[in-house]
Amino acid sequence: MVNPGAPVLSDTGSLSWDYAALTDPGRVRANNEDTIAYDPGLGLVLLADGMGGYNGGEVASGMAIALLQASFGRWLTHAGLSANPRAVRRALQAGTDEANSAILEAGVANVQLAGMGTTLVLAAFGPRRAIVGHIGDSRCYRLRDDKLELLTRDHSLLQEQLDAGAITPEQASLSPHRNLVTRALGIERHVELELHEHGVQSGDLFLLCSDGLSEMVPDGQLFTILLQDAGLFEKATLLVAAANENGGKDNISVVLARARSSDASRAPG
């Protein structure tokens, strides 16, 4: 896996991908419980937002990323970027199950890690598709043709209340239950990774982020920053800066992936 930093170019056949990633502890928390990684050669992006006492959150998110990198990354190396979507889904769920069991068992074995868990959002970018998976309230957005679309739906108490019509979006913005997730790795024996496949066009820009970004930066401001005529790493820096300027109450992590035609000249990073 490539460590967060400057953009990296990956050629995935008919489309090429540029990546940039950045994580920041924010302005309130002393430690960073987010873990991010991406592999340009595999078109694989992983982001986890940990939770738990002591160092539990850091441990849980780190385990999730390391184990998925090892299991699904190994599978993808052999199967290739054009693998059958159903096979990709099975492999991703298998890797998720492995990570879930390991985190759960580690929490049982070590009292200081009891109750730890982590959200997860990931994407596998292929020649003409993106398979996006998530657990919890870490998100994936796509900017296409000057339109920003949220591709994931939070697994949270707040989202359930919104879906049921129990509260309005205005009430939701003030709710004390904003951070209560209904699905996470390491909490129960089984957890389902919600997966969706999306067609990809040249120019598409994907944003994967922890709730330290989405809770602090309204969608309108996300759209404005992503639409700027700037390199990917500059966009990532601006997103993190906006979250901090708006309060920085949580750890902030972003990964950007931009698609372009393989025969197009590379845009500046």
Buried (B, 14 or more C-beta within 10 A) or exposed (E): BBEBEEBBEBEBEBBBBBBBBBBBBBBEBEEBBBBBBBBBBBBBBBBBBBBBEEBBBBBBBBBBBBBBBBBBBEBBEEBEBEBEBEEBBEBBBBBBBBBBBBBBEBBEEEEEBBBBBBBBBBBBBBBBBBBBBBBBBBBBBBBBEEEBEBBBBBBBBBBBBBEEEEBEEEEBEEBEEBBEBBBBBBBEEEBEBBBBBBEBBEBBBBBBBBBBBBBBBEEEBBBBBBEEEBBBBBBBBBBBBBBBEBBBBBBBBBBBBBBBEEEEEEEEB
